[in-house]
Amino acid sequence: MQEKRTPLADATFSPDELSRYSRHLALPGFDESHQRRLSNATVAVVGAGGLGAPALLYLTAAGVGRIQIIDDDVVGLSNLQRQVLYTTNDLGKRKTAAAIARLQPLNPHILFSECRQRLRRENALEILAAADVVVDCSDNFATRYLVNDACVLLNKVLVFGTVFRWEGQVAVFNFAGGPNYRDLHPVPPAPGAVPNCEEGGVVGALCGMVGSWQASETIKVLTGLGEPLAGKLMMLDAARATLTTVMIGNQNQREKIKNLIDYDEFCGTTFKQAIMKEVTVQELKELLDTKADFQLIDVREPHEYEICNLGGELIPQADVPHHVDQIARDKKVVIHCRSGARSGNMVQWLEKNQGFTNIYNLKGGILAWAKEIDPSMPTY
């Protein structure tokens, strides 16, 4: 982790600070004691992407004294459609560092720390221990369950958000002993049942709406003002311009949370690289250069294929079960996607459900090809 500057001290606010937060202080019922609660608070933001970017901007502007940014990713070109913290000049930089470089000038009174590790059951309790509120801006079910369970064990309030296509959700979990994420989703969906944003798409502006709402809920929790979305799920449909709020019943799921578990296994997303047949990008290049008799299948979406491709046959992931007859059984078949995740899932599905024994996953996918074979290839 890397710290930047110091938070506001406990002394009286300076004239500059009073001016900075004057619109807070003009709110009925919001006085310096509430602003002090923000300045003395620590908030951990899990994910500095589509939701984390707007949440971090508004938490910083609001004067939350200590903000911990947890993300192990780097800025990519496709991020810029919704991750408003970053610019083209940040491509390839670590998100945590690029975020702090943008946020610190916005409010020099804030102390930032960056955690470049991916949250795992081995480190989550230690990383989140200092936070007063945890803001979950992650993009996968395994991390959501991990963050939720860690917050229950640590007795931390969790501000949850998620987006998909035109729809978003926000909730406040584990508030004053109230419902947690498992009361909403006791079990995860089947692997592949819910596409991620890379596969299903998302409206960039929706991320701003949901991430900003997460910041608002965090401010309410920290100041004690307003009514948090505790025991409630707010659902936003941007396409239809509707807001719906439903109650979340307390199913007493917290009693089942005794320790952190293997969340990839729990969600059925364990990537069994040890037993999966794979080829490296160097091996694929040799197959192509020698004009070997093999089949190359690209399981990305058509718009991804147009950005860059390796000349393989395009069969999008969702279409594979309907086009099994197009996949050869009498020669080597190499399946690839952007990173190796989707293609790895398809290799496992075809082996388990269709009896294929001749299929190989391209390790690292298009990203590995661009990095190790053809640096001129555009990535996204």
C-alpha positions as CSV (number, residue, x, y, z in Angstrom):
1,M,0.0,0.0,0.0
2,Q,1.1,3.6,-0.6
3,E,-0.2,6.5,1.5
4,K,-0.6,10.1,0.3
5,R,-0.7,13.2,2.5
6,T,-2.6,13.2,5.8
7,P,-6.3,13.4,6.7
8,L,-8.0,16.4,8.3
9,A,-6.9,16.9,11.9
10,D,-9.4,17.1,14.8
11,A,-8.8,20.8,15.1
12,T,-11.4,23.4,13.9
13,F,-11.9,23.5,10.1
14,S,-9.8,26.1,8.4
15,P,-11.6,28.8,6.3
16,D,-10.5,26.9,3.2
17,E,-12.1,23.8,4.4
18,L,-15.3,25.6,5.5
19,S,-15.5,27.0,2.0
20,R,-14.8,23.7,0.4
21,Y,-17.6,21.9,2.3
22,S,-20.0,24.9,2.5
23,R,-22.7,23.3,0.4
24,H,-22.8,20.4,2.9
25,L,-22.9,22.8,5.8
26,A,-25.8,24.6,4.2
27,L,-28.0,21.5,4.3
28,P,-30.6,21.5,7.0
29,G,-29.4,19.3,9.9
30,F,-25.9,19.0,8.5
31,D,-23.3,20.8,10.6
32,E,-19.6,20.7,11.3
33,S,-19.9,17.6,13.5
34,H,-21.3,15.7,10.5
35,Q,-18.5,16.9,8.3
36,R,-16.1,15.8,11.0
37,R,-17.5,12.3,10.9
38,L,-16.6,12.2,7.2
39,S,-13.1,13.5,7.8
40,N,-12.5,11.0,10.6
41,A,-13.8,8.0,8.6
42,T,-12.0,5.3,6.6
43,V,-13.7,3.9,3.5
44,A,-12.5,0.9,1.5
45,V,-13.5,0.9,-2.1
46,V,-13.2,-2.6,-3.7
47,G,-12.7,-2.0,-7.4
48,A,-11.7,1.2,-9.2
49,G,-13.6,0.5,-12.4
50,G,-17.0,1.6,-13.7
51,L,-18.6,1.9,-10.3
52,G,-15.5,2.7,-8.3
53,A,-14.5,5.7,-10.5
54,P,-17.6,7.8,-9.7
55,A,-17.8,6.6,-6.1
56,L,-14.2,7.6,-5.5
57,L,-14.7,11.0,-7.1
58,Y,-17.6,11.9,-4.9
59,L,-16.2,10.3,-1.7
60,T,-13.1,12.4,-2.2
61,A,-15.0,15.6,-2.9
62,A,-17.2,15.0,0.1
63,G,-14.2,14.9,2.4
64,V,-14.0,11.3,3.6
65,G,-10.7,11.4,5.5
66,R,-9.1,8.1,4.5
67,I,-9.9,6.2,1.3
68,Q,-8.4,2.8,0.5
69,I,-8.5,1.8,-3.1
70,I,-8.4,-1.9,-3.8
71,D,-7.7,-3.1,-7.4
72,D,-5.1,-5.2,-9.1
73,D,-5.9,-4.2,-12.7
74,V,-4.4,-1.7,-15.2
75,V,-6.2,0.8,-17.3
76,G,-7.4,-0.5,-20.7
77,L,-8.8,1.3,-23.7
78,S,-12.3,-0.3,-23.3
79,N,-12.4,1.1,-19.7
80,L,-12.6,4.7,-20.8
81,Q,-16.2,4.4,-22.0
82,R,-17.3,4.4,-18.3
83,Q,-14.4,4.7,-15.9
84,V,-14.3,8.4,-15.7
85,L,-11.3,8.7,-13.4
86,Y,-8.9,7.9,-16.3
87,T,-7.8,9.3,-19.6
88,T,-6.0,8.0,-22.7
89,N,-2.7,9.0,-21.0
90,D,-3.4,6.5,-18.3
91,L,-3.5,3.4,-20.5
92,G,-1.3,0.6,-19.1
93,K,-1.0,2.3,-15.7
94,R,-2.2,0.6,-12.5
95,K,-5.7,1.8,-11.7
96,T,-4.9,2.5,-8.0
97,A,-2.0,4.8,-8.9
98,A,-3.8,6.5,-11.7
99,A,-6.8,7.1,-9.5
100,I,-4.9,8.6,-6.7
101,A,-3.0,10.9,-9.2
102,R,-6.5,12.2,-10.3
103,L,-8.1,12.3,-6.9
104,Q,-5.4,14.0,-4.8
105,P,-5.6,17.3,-6.6
106,L,-9.4,17.2,-6.2
107,N,-9.0,17.2,-2.4
108,P,-5.5,17.5,-0.9
109,H,-6.9,16.9,2.6
110,I,-7.5,13.2,1.9
111,L,-5.2,10.4,2.8
112,F,-5.2,7.7,0.2
113,S,-3.8,4.2,0.3
114,E,-3.6,1.8,-2.6
115,C,-3.9,-2.0,-2.4
116,R,-2.7,-3.6,-5.6
117,Q,-3.7,-7.1,-4.5
118,R,-6.7,-9.0,-5.6
119,L,-8.9,-9.7,-2.6
120,R,-8.7,-13.3,-1.5
121,R,-9.9,-15.3,1.5
122,E,-6.3,-15.2,2.7
123,N,-6.0,-11.4,2.8
124,A,-9.5,-10.0,2.8
125,L,-9.9,-9.7,6.6
126,E,-6.6,-8.0,7.1
127,I,-7.1,-5.6,4.1
128,L,-10.6,-4.5,5.2
129,A,-10.1,-4.4,8.9
130,A,-9.5,-0.7,9.2
131,A,-12.5,0.4,7.2
132,D,-15.6,1.9,8.7
133,V,-17.6,1.3,5.5
134,V,-16.7,-1.0,2.6
135,V,-18.0,0.0,-0.8
136,D,-18.3,-3.0,-3.2
137,C,-17.7,-1.9,-6.7
138,S,-16.5,-5.3,-7.9
139,D,-17.7,-7.0,-11.1
140,N,-18.0,-10.7,-10.3
141,F,-20.0,-13.0,-7.9
142,A,-17.0,-14.6,-6.2
143,T,-15.7,-11.2,-5.0
144,R,-19.1,-10.1,-3.9
145,Y,-19.6,-13.1,-1.7
146,L,-16.1,-12.7,-0.4
147,V,-16.5,-9.0,0.5
148,N,-19.9,-9.7,2.0
149,D,-18.7,-12.5,4.3
150,A,-15.6,-10.5,5.3
151,C,-17.8,-7.6,6.3
152,V,-20.1,-9.8,8.3
153,L,-17.1,-11.3,10.2
154,L,-15.6,-7.9,10.7
155,N,-19.0,-6.3,11.5
156,K,-18.6,-3.7,8.7
157,V,-21.3,-1.9,6.8
158,L,-21.2,-2.9,3.1
159,V,-22.5,-0.5,0.4
160,F,-23.3,-2.7,-2.6
161,G,-23.7,-1.8,-6.3
162,T,-23.9,-3.6,-9.6
163,V,-24.7,-2.8,-13.2
164,F,-25.6,-4.8,-16.3
165,R,-26.6,-3.4,-19.7
166,W,-29.2,-0.7,-18.7
167,E,-29.9,-1.9,-15.2
168,G,-28.3,-1.2,-11.9
169,Q,-28.8,-2.1,-8.2
170,V,-27.8,-0.5,-4.9
171,A,-28.2,-1.8,-1.4
172,V,-26.7,-1.3,2.1
173,F,-25.9,-4.6,3.8
174,N,-25.0,-5.5,7.4
175,F,-26.3,-2.2,8.7
176,A,-27.1,-2.5,12.5
177,G,-27.4,-6.2,12.2
178,G,-29.7,-6.1,9.1
179,P,-29.7,-8.3,6.0
180,N,-26.5,-9.1,4.2
181,Y,-25.8,-10.0,0.5
182,R,-26.5,-13.7,1.2
183,D,-30.1,-12.8,2.3
184,L,-30.6,-11.5,-1.2
185,H,-28.7,-14.2,-3.0
186,P,-28.3,-17.3,-0.7
187,V,-26.6,-19.2,-3.6
188,P,-24.8,-17.8,-6.6
189,P,-26.2,-18.2,-10.2
190,A,-25.0,-21.0,-12.3
191,P,-21.6,-20.3,-14.0
192,G,-22.2,-18.4,-17.2
193,A,-25.9,-17.7,-16.5
194,V,-25.2,-14.0,-16.0
195,P,-22.8,-12.5,-18.6
196,N,-20.3,-9.9,-17.3
197,C,-20.0,-6.4,-18.8
198,E,-17.4,-7.6,-21.3
199,E,-19.9,-10.1,-22.7
200,G,-23.2,-8.3,-22.2
201,G,-22.3,-4.7,-22.3
202,V,-23.2,-1.8,-20.1
203,V,-24.2,1.9,-20.6
204,G,-21.3,4.0,-19.3
205,A,-23.6,6.7,-17.8
206,L,-25.4,4.0,-15.8
207,C,-22.1,3.3,-14.0
208,G,-22.0,7.0,-13.0
209,M,-25.5,6.9,-11.6
210,V,-25.0,3.7,-9.5
211,G,-21.5,4.6,-8.3
212,S,-22.7,8.1,-7.3
213,W,-25.6,6.5,-5.4
214,Q,-23.2,4.2,-3.6
215,A,-21.2,7.3,-2.5
216,S,-24.5,8.9,-1.3
217,E,-25.4,5.9,0.7
218,T,-21.9,5.8,2.2
219,I,-22.2,9.5,3.2
220,K,-25.5,8.8,4.9
221,V,-24.1,5.9,6.8
222,L,-21.1,7.8,8.0
223,T,-22.9,11.0,9.0
224,G,-26.0,9.3,10.5
225,L,-28.2,11.5,8.3
226,G,-31.0,10.4,6.0
227,E,-32.3,6.8,5.7
228,P,-29.8,4.3,4.2
229,L,-31.0,1.5,1.9
230,A,-30.6,-1.0,4.7
231,G,-32.9,-4.0,4.2
232,K,-33.8,-2.6,0.8
233,L,-32.7,-3.1,-2.8
234,M,-33.0,-0.2,-5.2
235,M,-33.3,-1.2,-8.8
236,L,-32.7,1.3,-11.6
237,D,-33.7,0.7,-15.2
238,A,-32.1,3.5,-17.2
239,A,-33.7,2.4,-20.4
240,R,-37.2,2.9,-19.0
241,A,-36.2,5.7,-16.5
242,T,-37.7,3.8,-13.6
243,L,-36.7,3.3,-10.0
244,T,-38.0,0.4,-7.9
245,T,-37.3,-0.4,-4.3
246,V,-38.0,-3.7,-2.7
247,M,-37.5,-5.0,0.8
248,I,-34.9,-7.7,1.5
249,G,-36.0,-10.1,4.2
250,N,-33.5,-11.2,6.9
251,Q,-33.1,-14.9,6.2
252,N,-30.6,-15.2,9.0
253,Q,-27.9,-16.1,6.6
254,R,-25.2,-14.5,8.8
255,E,-25.4,-17.5,11.1
256,K,-23.9,-19.6,8.3
257,I,-20.9,-17.3,7.9
258,K,-18.3,-18.7,10.2
259,N,-15.1,-18.2,8.1
260,L,-14.0,-17.3,4.6
261,I,-14.2,-20.1,2.0
262,D,-13.0,-20.8,-1.5
263,Y,-15.4,-18.4,-3.4
264,D,-14.3,-19.5,-6.9
265,E,-15.3,-23.0,-6.0
266,F,-18.5,-21.8,-4.3
267,C,-19.5,-19.9,-7.4
268,G,-18.4,-22.7,-9.7
269,T,-15.8,-20.5,-11.4
270,T,-12.7,-22.4,-10.5
271,F,-10.4,-22.3,-13.5
272,K,-8.8,-25.7,-13.6
273,Q,-5.7,-24.9,-15.5
274,A,-3.8,-27.8,-14.1
275,I,-6.0,-30.3,-16.0
276,M,-7.0,-28.2,-18.9
277,K,-5.2,-28.7,-22.2
278,E,-3.7,-25.4,-23.3
279,V,-1.4,-24.0,-26.0
280,T,0.7,-20.9,-25.6
281,V,0.7,-18.1,-28.1
282,Q,4.1,-19.2,-29.2
283,E,2.8,-22.7,-29.9
284,L,-0.2,-21.2,-31.8
285,K,2.1,-19.0,-33.9
286,E,4.1,-22.2,-34.9
287,L,0.9,-23.9,-35.9
288,L,-0.1,-20.9,-38.0
289,D,3.4,-20.5,-39.5
290,T,3.7,-24.1,-40.5
291,K,0.1,-24.2,-41.8
292,A,-0.7,-27.1,-39.6
293,D,-4.0,-28.9,-40.0
294,F,-6.0,-27.6,-37.0
295,Q,-9.1,-25.5,-36.3
296,L,-9.0,-22.1,-34.6
297,I,-12.2,-20.9,-33.0
298,D,-12.8,-17.4,-31.6
299,V,-15.6,-17.3,-29.0
300,R,-15.7,-13.5,-28.6
301,E,-18.5,-11.3,-29.8
302,P,-18.6,-9.9,-33.4
303,H,-17.7,-6.4,-32.3
304,E,-14.6,-7.7,-30.6
305,Y,-13.7,-9.7,-33.6
306,E,-13.8,-6.5,-35.7
307,I,-11.4,-4.7,-33.4
308,C,-8.7,-7.5,-33.8
309,N,-8.6,-11.2,-34.6
310,L,-6.3,-14.1,-35.4
311,G,-8.2,-15.2,-38.4
312,G,-10.1,-17.9,-36.5
313,E,-13.7,-19.0,-37.1
314,L,-16.0,-16.8,-35.1
315,I,-18.5,-18.7,-33.0
316,P,-19.6,-16.5,-30.0
317,Q,-19.7,-18.2,-26.7
318,A,-23.5,-18.1,-26.4
319,D,-23.7,-19.8,-29.9
320,V,-21.3,-22.6,-29.2
321,P,-23.9,-25.1,-27.8
322,H,-26.0,-24.6,-31.0
323,H,-23.0,-25.1,-33.4
324,V,-21.2,-28.1,-31.9
325,D,-21.4,-29.8,-35.3
326,Q,-19.0,-27.1,-36.6
327,I,-16.3,-28.1,-34.2
328,A,-13.9,-30.8,-35.6
329,R,-13.4,-34.0,-33.7
330,D,-10.6,-35.5,-35.9
331,K,-7.9,-32.8,-35.4
332,K,-6.6,-30.3,-32.9
333,V,-9.0,-27.5,-32.1
334,V,-7.7,-24.3,-30.4
335,I,-10.3,-22.0,-28.8
336,H,-9.5,-18.5,-27.8
337,C,-11.1,-15.3,-26.5
338,R,-9.7,-12.0,-25.1
339,S,-8.0,-13.3,-22.0
340,G,-8.5,-17.0,-21.9
341,A,-11.4,-17.0,-19.4
342,R,-14.4,-17.5,-21.7
343,S,-12.6,-19.9,-24.0
344,G,-11.4,-21.9,-20.9
345,N,-15.0,-22.2,-19.8
346,M,-16.0,-23.4,-23.3
347,V,-13.2,-26.0,-23.4
348,Q,-14.5,-27.4,-20.1
349,W,-18.1,-27.3,-21.2
350,L,-17.3,-29.1,-24.5
351,E,-15.3,-31.8,-22.8
352,K,-17.8,-32.4,-20.0
353,N,-21.0,-32.2,-22.0
354,Q,-20.0,-33.1,-25.6
355,G,-17.2,-35.6,-25.0
356,F,-14.5,-33.7,-26.9
357,T,-10.9,-34.8,-26.2
358,N,-9.1,-32.7,-28.9
359,I,-9.7,-29.2,-27.7
360,Y,-7.1,-26.8,-26.4
361,N,-7.5,-23.3,-24.7
362,L,-5.2,-20.5,-25.9
363,K,-3.5,-19.4,-22.7
364,G,-3.9,-15.6,-22.2
365,G,-6.0,-15.2,-25.3
366,I,-5.7,-12.1,-27.6
367,L,-4.1,-10.1,-24.8
368,A,-1.2,-12.6,-24.6
369,W,-0.8,-12.6,-28.4
370,A,-0.6,-8.8,-28.5
371,K,1.9,-8.7,-25.6
372,E,4.2,-11.5,-26.7
373,I,3.8,-12.0,-30.5
374,D,2.4,-8.8,-32.1
375,P,2.6,-5.6,-30.0
376,S,1.1,-3.7,-32.9
377,M,-2.2,-5.5,-32.5
378,P,-4.9,-3.2,-31.1
379,T,-6.4,-4.4,-27.8
380,Y,-9.4,-3.3,-25.8
